[in-house]
Amino acid sequence: MTFPLETDRLLIRQFRDSDLASFVAYRNDPEVAKYQGWSVPYTMEQGEQFISSMIAADPKQIGEWYQAAVTLKEDAEVIGDAAYLLMKNDSRQAYIGCTIARSHWGRGYGFEATSRLLDYLFENLDLHRVVAETDVENTSSIKLLEKLGFRRESHLIENVWFKGAYASEYHCALLEREWKTR
């Protein structure tokens, strides 16, 4: 099985050109961008380039992020994206991430999308371990990772220069056997 991935309420699918307006809208929200690797303003041109690169991307490419659109099944609205990167030094390990538009926060969509993505990574790509890194101030992300069963493996103090200051991160991970026995 490959993309699209389905849940009760969501469809996680390859990006389309028609996703541009919704994608750029949530990327331009300062609260959504706060702990993310992009800056605001996020232009339509940046969005076009990103979507084009994801349309051409291979979900099984090692060493490159693959991001899929998270959409509501009921109306096909793009409400975020779910992403992973298969590690170059061990393709049975991956980094994972998820972004949800602020207008959809607090409804469980991040948990639902990330859970389905973890199922795909462990069952279909036969991964051994999935890693997530999050800013120590991103309490929503920390709670989500804990709810999913991730454990904190390290607390890195001011380890990354991020948006004009040094930031600290938690390094969290989840093993396949832990996910399957949750």
N, C-alpha and C positions, 0 to 999 in steps of 0.2 A: 504494500500500500504506500502511496505517496500523497502529495497534496492534491486536492484539498483535504483538510482534516475537519471532522465535524464534532460538535458537542450538542447538547440539548438546545442551546440558544445561539451558538456561534458557528461560523464557517471560517476556517483559517486557510487562506488560499494565496496563490501567487498574486502579486500586485498587477494591476491593469492601469493603462493610461487614464481611464475614467476615474481613478482613485485620487487624482492629483489634488483637487480642491480640498477634500476632506483631510488628506494626508498633510498638506501644507498648513491647514488650519490648526490641527493639534500640535504640529511642530512649532508653530508660532506662539503657543501659549507659554508664557514665562514659567508658570508653575509646572508644566509638563517637562519643559526643557531644563529645569533647575539642576537635576542630577544626571542629565544625558550629555552625550558627547557633541551635540550640535549647539549652536548659539542662535539667539533671536536677534534680528529678524532672520527667518528662514525663507528664502525667495522661491518663487515659482520655478525659476531655472534650476535651483538646487533640487527641488522636488522632482522635476522632469528627469534630471540626470540620475537621481537615486532610483526612481521607478524604472527607468530604462535599464539600469544596471541589474535590478532585481528580476525584471522580465527575462533578461539574458542569463541569469545566474542558474547554476546547477545546485539543487538542494543537497547533493552528496559531495560537493567540492570541499576538499580538505584545505584548511588554512584560510578560508574566506567566510565572512559573515553571510548567512542567508536570512533574509527577513521576509516574512509573509504577512499579508494584510489580515487583520482580525475584523470580521464583519458580523453584523447581526443577521441571523437567518430571516427574521421577520420582514426586514426591509432592505437588506444588503448594504446598509450604512457601514462605512469604514470607521471603526472606533479605536483603532490602534494597530499595533504590529507585534509579532512574536518572532524572536530571532535566536539563532544558534551559530556557533563556529566550531567545526570539528578541528581539534588541535593537530598541528603539523607533527609534533613529536610523538603523538599517540592518538590515532584516529578513532579509538574507542573511548575517548574523552572529549567533552565539549564544554564550551561556555554557553550560557543561556541568558536571555533577557526578554523583557516584555514591556511595552508602553501602551497605556490606555488613555484616551482623551479625557480631560478633566470632567466634562459633562457626563461621563459614564463611570466615574470613580464611585466606590462604595457599593457596587452592585454585584461583586463577585466575578466580574469578567476577567480580571487579571489572573485569578486563581483558576478559573475554568479553562482559559486559553493556555496557561502554562502547564496545567495538569495534562491537557491533551497533547501538548508538545512533548512533555516528558514521556508519555506513553509511546509516542512515535519514536523518540530517540532511543528508548530502551528496547522496545519491541521490534521496530522495523529496521533500525540502524545498528542494533545489537551493541549499544554503548555499555561501558562498564561504569562510567562516572560522569556526572554533570556538575559543573562549577558555576557559581554566580558570585559576582563581586558587586558590592553596594556601598554607597557612602554611609558612614556611621550615623549621619543625621537623617537619612531617608527611612524614617520609622515605618512608613507604609510598606516599603519594599522588604524591610527586615521581618515584619509580621507575616507578609505573604510567604517569604522563604521558609520561615519557621512552620507555618501552617502546612506547607508542602512537604515538610520533613527534612529540609536541609539543616545541616549543623554548621556552626561557625568553626572554622578550622584555624583562622588567624585574624588578628586585629592589627592592621598595618597603620602605624601612626604617621600622619603627614607624609605619606609615601608618593603622592602624585600631585603635580602642579595642575590645577583644574580651575579654569575660569577666574584666573587672577590671584589664586591663593593655594597653599598646600592643603589638601584634603586627606582625611583618613578613611580607610575602607575596611569592611569585613570581607573576608574570603570564606565563602560557604560552599559546601559540596553535598552531594547525594549519590549513593551507590545504587546500582541496579537492584541488588538484593534488598536494599532498604526500601526502595520504591515499591517493589513487588510484595513486600510483607507489611506495608503500612496499614 
